[in-house]
């Protein structure tokens, strides 16, 4: 039986949401399907860019949000 995979399967693979069995099948498919491999490589690049762009909010930002929330909570109570 020939297993076909969708872009959603590749996305699940990149985000480690596939089973061990699926991993092997997807890896095999990537070796034999140039278009799927190109999609996979593009997706990995995008994921790395997104991961690198993530920043922890500063304490000042969190304090400002909490202060705003408190002020709104006291006005509505």
N, C-alpha and C positions, 0 to 999 in steps of 0.2 A: 504494500500500500504506500502510495506517495503522499507524504504529509505536506500540506501547503500552509504557509504562515502569512499572516497579515501584518501591516504596520503596527497594529495594536499589540500583537504578540512580541514584536521587536521592542516596543516601548516597555512592555512588562519585563522583558529580559534585561533591558538596560537598568531598570529600577529594581532588579532582583526579586520580581514577583512571580517567577516561574519555578516549576518543580525541577528537580535534578534531571529527570527524564526529558522534560521540555528543553532544558538547557542544552543537552547533548544534541537533540534534534534541531534546535535552532542554530547551534554552532555549525552543524553539518550543512544546514541550508545556507548559512552565510558563506561557506566555502564554495558553494556551487551556484550562487545567484549573485551576480555582480551588482544588480540594481538594489537588492536587499542589503548587501554589504555597504553600498554607498549610503543608503538611508541610515543604517546602523552607525556608521562613522560620523555622519552629520549629526545624528541625535546625541552621540557621546560628546561631540564638541559643544553642542548647545547646552547639554546638561552640565558640563564642566564650567562653561561660562556663567551659567546661572548659579552654580554652587559657589563660584569665586566672587560673584557679585553680592552675595548675602552678607549683610552686616548686622551685628548685634545693636539694638537700640542703646543709646547712651542712657546713663542714669538720669540725666537732665530731661531727656525726652520722656522717659517713663514717669518721672515726677510731675512733669507738665500735664500728661494725660490723666494721671490720678487726681491731680489738683482740679482739673477741669471737670472730671467726673464727680468729684465731691461737691463742687460748687453747684452743679446741676441737680444733684441728688437732694441737697438741702433746700433748693428753690421749689422742688416739686413735692416735697413731703409736707 
